[in-house]
Amino acid sequence: MRSHDERRQQNTPQGASTRRVVVKPREAGIGGPSSSLAQVQTPSCEERDSLLEKMLERENLLQALRRVEANKGAPGVDGVTVAQLRSYIQTHWADMRQQLLAGTYKPQPVRWVEIPKPGGGVRGLGIPTVIDRLIQQALLQVLNPIFDPEFSENRFGFRPGRSAHDAVRRAQQYIQLGYRWAVDLDLAKFFDRVNHDKLMARVARKVKDKRVLKLIRAYLNAGIMADGVVIRNEEGTPQGGPLSPLLANIMLDDFDKELEKRGHRFVRYADDCAPRRRRAR
């Protein structure tokens, strides 16, 4: 006797393809709103290739959540703490997820604080809300594999598997090769002066999902709250959020490539750079 599968295959018209449908109930919380009904998941090719859907995958969000909780940090303008983040997600995530998918999500302004620099002066930090830190971290995790592999080997700041110690070791290697002259460069107020249009043009070279581009632009334009007043920021990418260091590296990528094109030996960490020469001219 034929099995059920054999009979099913016999009844399938020649040339037709069979499709296996996965039925998976959605889980409560960060993976999506709770539902007692199983939902049929038949993602199209466009959805599978979408960067935004990849960002919103449950495992990516859980990884981002654990990272935000491990980093701790102060609350943003809404006062929600890291300890309250999970309960906040349970209440608000379903609506926020729909807003993200629809391209209507609006980040809250960052809370502006100033901290003293070791060498004097102060450094301004923009502290996003914990939920915006979660979204930025989830976005960072899908953007890093796209951009990081093509960054310069001489760049060490805010990159996976690289550290300031690695930057020092690279500089020592140049000294051992006979490079004796160094120029210490610091891009003054770099994070405060990044041109948004030029930055987004560089991001768009590799990111084609327009919703993701719109979301990144929304974070750039979210504004700054200082002393209870929201200030529009038409330039800059305030330090303090998970996404800011990657955006800075993207902005400076052309600069690194130009230094390499000119044959310079250099080490860069964030907005600090030290090109070296064998002798002075």
Wavefront OBJ file of the C-alpha trace (Angstrom):
o trace
v 0.000 0.000 0.000
v 1.161 3.506 -0.714
v 1.936 5.744 2.195
v 0.090 9.008 2.731
v 3.098 10.962 1.421
v 3.281 8.797 -1.723
v -0.433 9.337 -2.455
v 0.027 13.082 -1.892
v 2.956 13.202 -4.316
v 0.953 11.228 -6.919
v -1.884 13.788 -6.734
v 0.460 16.740 -7.255
v 0.322 17.904 -10.889
v 3.509 17.395 -12.852
v 5.733 20.463 -12.817
v 4.093 21.932 -9.725
v 6.268 22.591 -6.694
v 5.315 21.568 -3.182
v 5.617 24.086 -0.376
v 6.195 23.301 3.269
v 4.478 25.754 5.589
v 5.870 26.212 9.073
v 3.296 26.941 11.741
v 4.782 28.587 14.773
v 2.981 30.325 17.631
v 4.304 33.758 18.474
v 5.705 34.239 21.903
v 4.786 37.001 24.294
v 7.063 39.929 24.919
v 9.911 40.872 22.682
v 9.252 38.213 20.072
v 5.821 39.661 19.339
v 2.415 40.049 20.973
v 0.974 37.040 22.734
v -1.669 35.121 20.827
v -3.462 31.859 21.333
v -3.682 31.409 17.563
v -0.838 29.844 15.629
v 0.234 31.988 12.707
v 1.299 30.697 9.320
v 4.722 32.051 8.423
v 5.247 32.309 4.692
v 7.836 35.089 4.298
v 8.444 36.367 0.810
v 11.912 36.684 -0.661
v 11.753 40.422 -0.057
v 10.971 39.889 3.625
v 13.776 37.365 4.067
v 16.235 39.783 2.542
v 14.952 42.799 4.483
v 17.401 44.278 6.931
v 14.635 45.621 9.154
v 13.017 42.203 9.538
v 16.454 40.781 10.315
v 16.923 43.431 12.976
v 13.567 42.513 14.527
v 14.264 38.772 14.695
v 13.716 37.434 18.178
v 17.257 36.135 18.734
v 18.795 39.405 17.578
v 16.534 41.373 19.936
v 17.286 39.079 22.877
v 21.019 39.472 22.247
v 20.558 43.247 22.156
v 18.510 43.137 25.361
v 21.216 41.213 27.195
v 23.850 43.672 25.987
v 21.873 46.710 27.133
v 21.283 45.103 30.529
v 24.972 44.232 30.875
v 26.027 47.790 30.003
v 23.603 49.205 32.587
v 23.803 52.997 32.421
v 21.550 55.862 33.413
v 17.953 56.340 32.225
v 17.032 58.666 29.376
v 14.491 61.470 29.254
v 11.556 59.177 30.129
v 13.149 58.017 33.396
v 12.785 54.302 32.587
v 15.719 52.374 34.078
v 17.522 49.331 32.724
v 15.967 47.292 35.546
v 12.509 48.273 34.260
v 13.261 47.535 30.614
v 11.804 44.014 30.438
v 8.484 45.025 31.958
v 8.391 48.059 29.647
v 8.886 45.745 26.665
v 6.056 43.476 27.766
v 3.691 46.440 27.780
v 4.809 48.461 24.761
v 6.749 46.253 22.325
v 3.849 45.103 20.112
v 2.930 48.681 19.203
v 6.557 49.746 18.830
v 7.306 46.821 16.529
v 4.427 47.805 14.249
v 5.667 51.393 14.195
v 9.164 50.205 13.257
v 7.787 48.053 10.432
v 5.594 50.907 9.194
v 8.438 53.430 9.356
v 6.549 55.671 11.782
v 8.619 55.098 14.934
v 9.965 58.325 16.468
v 12.897 58.050 18.891
v 12.843 60.244 21.956
v 15.441 63.012 22.412
v 18.668 62.073 24.154
v 19.353 63.404 27.640
v 22.388 65.700 27.518
v 25.014 65.398 30.240
v 28.592 66.615 30.468
v 31.429 64.627 32.034
v 34.977 65.849 32.734
v 37.774 64.808 30.372
v 40.995 63.393 31.887
v 43.038 66.143 30.234
v 40.686 68.944 31.183
v 37.464 70.279 29.785
v 34.220 68.340 29.438
v 32.781 65.796 27.022
v 29.107 65.943 26.131
v 27.111 62.704 26.126
v 23.632 62.140 24.741
v 21.938 59.374 26.732
v 19.111 57.671 24.804
v 16.171 56.043 26.569
v 16.718 52.391 27.416
v 14.232 51.283 24.740
v 16.069 53.352 22.133
v 19.338 51.820 23.321
v 17.769 48.403 22.724
v 16.683 49.315 19.189
v 20.040 50.910 18.389
v 21.889 47.857 19.690
v 19.719 45.523 17.599
v 20.389 47.720 14.570
v 24.117 47.797 15.291
v 24.242 43.986 15.363
v 22.913 43.706 11.797
v 24.879 46.666 10.425
v 28.285 45.684 11.821
v 28.691 42.589 9.600
v 27.898 44.746 6.562
v 30.373 47.562 7.226
v 33.119 46.283 9.526
v 34.834 43.770 7.173
v 35.747 46.546 4.737
v 37.044 49.034 7.294
v 40.760 49.816 7.313
v 43.076 47.437 9.166
v 44.573 50.528 10.802
v 41.312 51.426 12.559
v 40.871 50.075 16.084
v 38.194 52.094 17.855
v 34.758 50.564 18.488
v 35.297 47.445 16.398
v 34.612 43.829 17.386
v 37.754 42.058 18.587
v 39.905 45.212 18.604
v 41.046 47.417 21.445
v 43.208 50.396 22.364
v 45.981 47.932 23.281
v 45.919 46.634 19.697
v 46.291 50.204 18.440
v 49.361 50.707 20.659
v 50.896 47.463 19.406
v 50.388 48.553 15.787
v 52.119 51.884 16.520
v 55.021 49.986 18.128
v 55.331 47.864 14.977
v 55.715 51.028 12.887
v 58.455 52.246 15.245
v 60.275 48.933 14.833
v 60.046 49.348 11.049
v 61.932 52.612 11.321
v 59.138 55.162 11.348
v 60.346 57.858 13.738
v 58.082 60.853 13.132
v 54.459 60.890 14.217
v 51.657 63.417 13.812
v 48.956 63.315 16.461
v 45.612 64.318 14.946
v 42.393 64.954 16.842
v 39.238 65.970 14.992
v 37.894 68.654 17.319
v 34.208 68.204 18.194
v 33.920 65.548 15.495
v 30.854 63.832 16.994
v 29.126 67.227 17.299
v 29.748 68.280 13.701
v 29.008 65.245 11.536
v 27.040 66.310 8.464
v 23.874 64.197 8.405
v 23.410 64.214 4.629
v 26.979 63.153 3.927
v 26.793 60.454 6.595
v 23.512 59.054 5.269
v 24.918 59.006 1.725
v 27.755 56.796 2.982
v 25.372 54.502 4.871
v 23.157 54.189 1.775
v 26.086 52.810 -0.232
v 25.540 49.471 1.497
v 22.089 49.684 3.117
v 19.207 49.465 0.639
v 16.300 49.016 3.065
v 14.741 52.495 3.050
v 13.011 51.873 6.376
v 16.377 51.294 8.032
v 17.768 54.447 6.446
v 14.740 56.359 7.701
v 15.220 54.928 11.202
v 18.896 55.932 11.304
v 17.974 59.419 10.110
v 15.313 59.582 12.839
v 17.955 58.869 15.481
v 20.226 61.542 14.057
v 17.372 64.064 14.192
v 15.899 62.965 17.536
v 17.096 66.097 19.284
v 18.778 66.812 22.611
v 17.102 67.601 25.899
v 19.195 69.914 28.070
v 17.810 71.553 31.212
v 14.301 70.469 30.253
v 14.430 72.060 26.783
v 14.519 70.013 23.563
v 17.038 71.325 21.056
v 16.969 70.259 17.416
v 20.266 68.875 16.187
v 20.840 69.365 12.470
v 24.355 67.954 12.611
v 26.359 65.599 14.773
v 25.850 62.131 16.188
v 25.942 62.496 19.998
v 28.154 60.066 21.882
v 26.290 57.847 24.309
v 24.189 55.524 22.149
v 25.238 52.114 20.764
v 24.939 53.254 17.135
v 27.057 56.411 17.333
v 30.530 54.764 17.172
v 29.653 52.764 14.054
v 28.263 55.847 12.328
v 31.487 57.689 13.178
v 33.553 54.885 11.663
v 31.405 54.928 8.523
v 31.868 58.692 8.216
v 35.666 58.428 8.527
v 36.075 55.433 6.222
v 36.839 57.583 3.172
v 39.475 59.448 5.217
v 41.173 56.167 6.129
v 41.126 54.980 2.512
v 42.690 58.263 1.381
v 45.523 57.901 3.920
v 46.157 54.359 2.676
v 46.049 55.516 -0.956
v 48.784 58.038 -0.159
v 50.932 55.341 1.443
v 50.758 56.642 5.011
v 51.267 54.344 7.986
v 48.728 55.337 10.599
v 46.752 54.200 13.599
v 43.271 55.521 14.256
v 41.119 55.098 17.326
v 37.729 56.841 17.008
v 38.489 60.464 16.028
v 42.157 60.288 17.088
v 44.736 59.473 14.427
v 48.530 59.227 14.408
v 50.182 59.024 10.951
v 53.901 58.171 10.966
v 56.868 58.897 8.693
v 60.376 57.495 8.484
v 61.927 60.978 8.471
v 60.934 64.605 8.464
v 60.827 66.563 5.227
l 1 2 3 4 5 6 7 8 9 10 11 12 13 14 15 16 17 18 19 20 21 22 23 24 25 26 27 28 29 30 31 32 33 34 35 36 37 38 39 40 41 42 43 44 45 46 47 48 49 50 51 52 53 54 55 56 57 58 59 60 61 62 63 64 65 66 67 68 69 70 71 72 73 74 75 76 77 78 79 80 81 82 83 84 85 86 87 88 89 90 91 92 93 94 95 96 97 98 99 100 101 102 103 104 105 106 107 108 109 110 111 112 113 114 115 116 117 118 119 120 121 122 123 124 125 126 127 128 129 130 131 132 133 134 135 136 137 138 139 140 141 142 143 144 145 146 147 148 149 150 151 152 153 154 155 156 157 158 159 160 161 162 163 164 165 166 167 168 169 170 171 172 173 174 175 176 177 178 179 180 181 182 183 184 185 186 187 188 189 190 191 192 193 194 195 196 197 198 199 200 201 202 203 204 205 206 207 208 209 210 211 212 213 214 215 216 217 218 219 220 221 222 223 224 225 226 227 228 229 230 231 232 233 234 235 236 237 238 239 240 241 242 243 244 245 246 247 248 249 250 251 252 253 254 255 256 257 258 259 260 261 262 263 264 265 266 267 268 269 270 271 272 273 274 275 276 277 278 279 280 281
